[in-house]
Amino acid sequence: MTARPMVWTMVRTLALTVALLACKSGGSNAREGGARVTSPALDALLAGVPGNALAVGFVDLDTPPWALVTGGVMPLDEAARQTLDKELRAYLDRYVGVDVSKVQYAVGFVAGPPPMAAVLVKAIGGTLKLPGATDHEGGKLWIVDPDADLGLAMKGELVVFGKSAAVRGVLDTLAGKRKSILVENKPLVDWLHAQSPGAAVGLAAIAPKGLPLPPELAGLQRLAISLGRTGIRAVLEGEDAPITALQKMIDQGFAMALGEVTRAHDAAIAGDLPPPEGAFAIIGAAYARSYAEKLKPRREGNRLVASLDLGLGGTETMTIVAGIGVLSAVAIPAFMDYMKKSKVSESSLQLNKLARMIKVTYAVNDALPVGEAPLSPATRCCEGPDGKCPVDAAAWQHPIWQALEFQIDEPSRYQYRYASDGKTAVVEAVGDLDCDGQTAAYRLDVTTAGGSASVSITPPSNAD
């Protein structure tokens, strides 16, 4: 197993487990039948957050997720549980080198400028078996994804993952080279504590001083979101004018959404929708009407407050866990599909750029560039670093590309070719996004008439 898949596998596993257990659990140090108490261990993690943090959040669990993985989701008999525990520990020790059985708390932050983020997780034992570690302020630091500038660090029982600069910032802060958020941005920590006492998940942000916000956000001052035993609560504070404008915009959004689901509901009742779609429309309308009023923020002075009682306890908890599982099953493939589409968007962006240049060229010369430009760059992108064609200005020196003033100035996943008789033209973007040997070509067709050029883009029949 290579270093990068190993890291991503660990991160994904921890994230999914934490998400499940955050819903299943009321949080750490919860007293049976009493008020929940936020773990003091979180302050130890907050002490490593650099003082330039703009937002900070935490996950505070009743018990380590390990207990859920090794027998908490569906109860195992003791012998099976012990076998799973032993084999899983041995496997992680052999290939990853760490013990995650005590992971229970995490703190994340966003800092800047420039914007960066990282997550601190405790308590992890052992030493990561990753090559390429460098020493930094008493910890070990790895650059796990140079393209995305993602780093991973380990110091004692603490693991930090995020943007490399943010990861180094945590190690610098723990070493006393930088001021912590507990010192430099205490108002943010106080706001977090005040708005999320006893919560299993909390998030807080304060508008940064000296950094102008976008016009639509100007005047908003601070935000807090928490998830506890009773449910979810969100608070947004700010000046009167932006709070009033935001409430109006949210109310309009709710009204529009309810209008859409009501129209779908009425169409289903009237028999204008096919049975499966109609059933979902009726169900969706019932839930939307019920939860719209519960979710709609209410005005309390200079703040907007929204809360939703999820009934996180008893048998309802397992319903929430099951729901999270179903959502994960839908959301993870959807996210992967989004990532695939983000790769596909390169072809659309570049072909549209070519379409504009072709129209301009035809308008000026009353003819399209005649001839053929072969696939550029000439080497398949999958043969390049990270499956991308590297930047190569020489690849775009063909007279046709020069005439169209076209070249790509960043690593790409597609090669481009052109053919024209002067009156019509075909441009193709050819790529293999999965690098599995199956290429797909997006086609730009150009026709001319009446002194102007018309274009159309056709996706490949085998597009994912």
N, C-alpha and C positions, 0 to 999 in steps of 0.2 A: 504494500500500500504506500503510495507516494505521500509527501508531506501535505500538499494542499487538500486532496480528498480527505485525508485523516482529520485535518482541522475542521473542514466544513461539516464532516459527519458528526464530530463531537458537538459543534455549535448547534447544528440542527436538532440533534437528540436532546440536548439540554434545553433548548428553547421550547420544543414541543412539550417536554415533560413539565417544565416550569409552568407553561400555560395551562396544562391540565390540572396540575396540583393547585395552582392559584385559585381555580374555580372550585376545586374539591374541598380545599381547606379554608378555615377561617383565618389562619395566620398563626405566627409563632406566639408562644407564651399565652395562648388563649386559655382562660380559666373556665372550666365546665360550668355553664349557666351564668357566667359573669362577663364583665366587659373585657374586650380583647386589649392586650397591651402590645404596643409596637416593640420589636426586639431592639435592645441597645446595641446589638451587633451592627446595625445599620450605620450608626454614627462612626464606627471604626472604618467602614467603607467610604462614608462621606468625607472622612479626613483625607482620603486620597484623591478626591475630586478637585481639580485646579480651580483657583478662585475666579477665573474668567468664564465659568459656566453660566449659560443663559437659561438653561432648563435642566431639571434633575428629577429622576424618578427612582422607584425601588420596587422590588418584589420581596415579600416577607412571608415565608411559608411556615405552617405548623410543624411539618416534619420534612426531612430531606426527600426529594423526588425519588431517590433510590428505592425507598419503601414502596412507592407506587409502582415502579417498574418491576420490582421483584415480588409482586403479589398483591398490590393494592387495587388495581383496576378490576381484575376478576380473581377472587381469592384462590390461592393454590394451597394444597395440603402442605404440611410443614416439610416433608421430605423433598417435594418438588421445589418448594421455595428455597430451601438450603442449597439444592443442586444448582438452581438458576443463579443464586447469589454467588456461589463459588466459581462457576464457569464464567460468568460475566466479569467478575473481578479479574480472573486470570487472563481473559481475552483482552481487556482494556490495558492491563499491566504489560502484556506482551507486545501489543501493537501501538498503544498510545503512551503508556508509561505513567498514567495518573490514576488516582483513586477519587472518584466523584461521589462516593456514597454519602458524604457529609454536606454536599452542596445544599444550601437552604436559603441563602440570602444573595441578592444581587442589587447593584445600583448602576444606573445608566445616566449619562449626561450629554448635553450638547453645549459646546463652547465656541468662542470665536471673538472677533474675526481673526483669520478666515474660519468659516464654519467647519466644525469637526465633532465627532462623537465617539464614545467608547462605553463599554460595559465592564464593571468590576464584579467578579464572582468569587464567593468564598463559601466553603473551605475546601480546597483541592489539595490532595496529597500526592507525593511522588514527584517525578520530573518528566516533562514532556519529551518524548523521543522524536524530536524534530531536528533535522540538520540545519546548519547555518545560523546558530544562535550567536548573538553578540552580547557582551556585558554592558549594562546601562544602569547606573545608580543602584547597584546592589541587586539587580534583577537580570533575568535572561530575556532577550528581545529577539523576535523573529519577524521578518517581513514575509507574510504568508501569501500575499497577492500584490506583486509590484504594480500591475496595471491599475488596480483599484486603490493602491497605496494603503493596504490594510496590514496592520501589525498585531502581533500577539505577544504578550509578556507574562512572565511568571516570577513572583517574588514571594517566597514562603508559601503560604496557603492561598495566596491571591493570584487569580488569573485575570488579565485585562485584555480585551479584544476590541478593536475599532480602527479608526484612522490612525496611521502611524504617529502623527504629531500628537494626537490625543493620548495614545498609549504612553509615549515618552513623557508627556505632561504628567500623567499619574505617577510614574516612577520618580520624576523630578520632585513632585509634591510630597510623596512619601519620604523622600530623602531630605526634605527640608529646603530644597533649592527654590521652591515656589510656594506661595501662600495658598492654603487650602480654602475651599469654599466656606468652611466653618469660620474662617477669619475674614476673608476678603469680601464675601458675599453672604454674610450672615442673614440679611433680610430674606433671601431666597430660601435658606434652610428653615428659618422661623415660619415662613409662609407654608412650606411643605409640612412641617410638623403640625401647624395649627389647623390645616385643612384635611389632614389624613390620619388623625389619631386612631390607632388600632386597625388601620386598613391593611389588607393583604397586598394591594398594589396601589401606589401613589405616584402622582406626577405634578410638578409645579414649575411655573415659568414666570419671570418678571421682565417687563419691557426693559431692555438695556439702556443705560444712560449714555448719551453721546452717540448712539447709533440710531439714525432716523428710521422709523418704521414705514412701510408702504402706506400711501394715503388712506387706503381702505382700513388699515389697522391703527392709524395714528390716533392717540388718545386712549387706547386700551392699555391697561397697566399690568394686570397679572391674571394668571389662569391656574386653576388647580383641578385635578381629576383624581378620584379615589374609588377603589373597589374594596368593600368590606363585607361583613356578614349580611348586612341588610340589602346591599345592592351597589349601584353606581351613583356617584354624585359628582357634578361638575359645577365650578364657580368661576365666573369671569367678571373682573372688576375694571372700571374705567371711568372716563369722564362722561357726563350726561349725554352729550350729543352723539358720540360714537356708540354708546350703549343703546340709546334709543333707535339709532339707525340700524344697528345690528339686530335688535329685537324685531323691528319691522321687516327686515329682510328674511329672518328666520320664519316669522309668521307667514309671510308670503310663500316661502318655500314649502311649509307644511300644507298650506291651502292648495297649492298647485299639485303636490303629491297626492293629497286626499282626493282632489278632483279627478286625477288620472285613475286611481284605484276604484273610485266610485263609478266612473264611466265603464271600466272593465267589468265591474260587478253587475251593473245594469245590463250590459251586453250579454253577459253569461245567463242572467235570469231570463232575458228575452230569447235565448236560444241562438244568438248570433255568433257564438264562439264554439269551436269543437269541444267535445266533452272533457278531455284532459286539461286544456287551457282554461275552460270555463270553471272547472272545479278549483283550480289554483287561484283564479280571479276571485271567487267567492271566499275562499279561505284567506287570501291576502287582504281583502277588504275588511274582513272581521278583525284581523290582528292590527291592521293599520289604524282603523278607527279607535280601537281600544288603547293602543300605545301612543297615538299621536298626542293626546292630551297629557299623558303621563310624561312624555319626553319633552314636550314643548317647554322651553325655559320660561321661568317666571321672574318678574322684575322685583328686586328687593333693594330699594334705594339706588345706589350707584353700581349695582351688580346684577348679573343674570345668573340664575341658579336652576339647574336641571337635575332631577334625581329619578331613579328607576329602581323599585324594589324587586329584586330577583329571587328573594326567598332562598338565600344560600344557606341551607341547613336541612338536615334530615333527608327524606327521600327526594326532596326537590334538588338537592345537590347532585345526585346521580343523573337527574334529568339534564342539568346544566352541563355536566361532564360529557354526557352522551351527545348533547347538542354541539359542544365544542369539537368532539370527535368527528361528527358529520360535517361541520363547517370546515374543519381541517382537511377532510377528504376532498371537499370541493375547492377550497381556497388554494391548497398547495398546487394541484394541477393547473388551476387558473393562473397562479403566479408564474408557473413555468411557461404557460402559453403566452403570458404577457412578455416574459423575457424573450421568447422566440419572436413575437411580433415586433419587439423593440429592435431586434436584429434585422427583420424584414424591412423595417421602416427606412433603413439606409438606401435600399434600392428605390423606394418611392421618392425619397428626398433627392437623390442624385438624378433620377430620370426626369423629375419635374424641373430640376435645374437645367438639364440638357434641353428639355422642351422649350423653356424660356429663351435659351441661347439660340436654338434653332429658329424660332420665330423671329428673333431680332436679326439674325443673319439673313434669313430669306427676305425680310422687309427691306434690308439695305441692298442686297445683291440681286434680288429677284431670282435667286437660285439657291439650292441647297449645296453644301460641299459635296462634290462628286467623288466617289471611290469607296474604298473599304479600309476601316481601321480594325486590325485584329484585336483579339482579347487583350485588354490592358488592365493591370500588369500581365505579363506573359505567363508568370508562374502561378499555379493554383494557390488561392489564399490559404487553404488548409495546410499547405507546406510551410507557411510562415509562423512566426511566434504567436501562440495562443489562437491558432487557426485563422489568422488575419493576414491580409496582404500588407506588408510594411510600406511606409511612405517612400515613394521613389519618383522624384521629379522626372527622371529620364524616361519613365514609362509613358509619359504624356507628351512626348516630343513629336509624335506623328502629326503631319500637316493638318489632318482633319481635326484632331483635338485642339491643335493650335488655333485653327480657324474659328472653332467654337469657344475658344478660351476656357476649355474644360480640363480640370485635373482635380485629383482628390488629395487633400493635404493632411489626412489622418488615417491610421490603420483601418482597413476596410475588409468586408467579408464577401465582396462581389468584384468580378471582373466585368469590363464593359467593352462592347464592340459596336461598330457602325457600318452601315452599307447604304448607298444612295446612288440614284441615277440622275439626281439634280432636281427632280420633281416630286419624288417620293423617297422616303427613308425609313429604315428600321434600325432601332437601337435596342440592344439587349443587355440586361444585367444578369450575369450568370453566377450563381453561388451554391455552395454546399454547406448549409448552416450547421449541420450535425457532423460534418466531415465523415460521413458514412459511405461516400462514393456516389450518392444520389444527388445530382445537380438539379437545380430549378432555374428557369430563365424568365425574368420579367421583361415584357416587350413593350417598347414605345414605337407606335406607328405614326408616321408623318405623311400627310397629303397636302397638296397645294392647289389653290384655285382662287381666282379673282384677286391676285396680289397678296394673299395671306396664307399662312400655314396653319393647318389644324392637326391636333395631336390626340392620341388616345393611348392609355396604358392598360395592358392586359396581363393579369397574373398568370403564372403557369398552372397547368391542370393538376400538377402534383404538389402544389403549394401546401405547406403544413397549416 
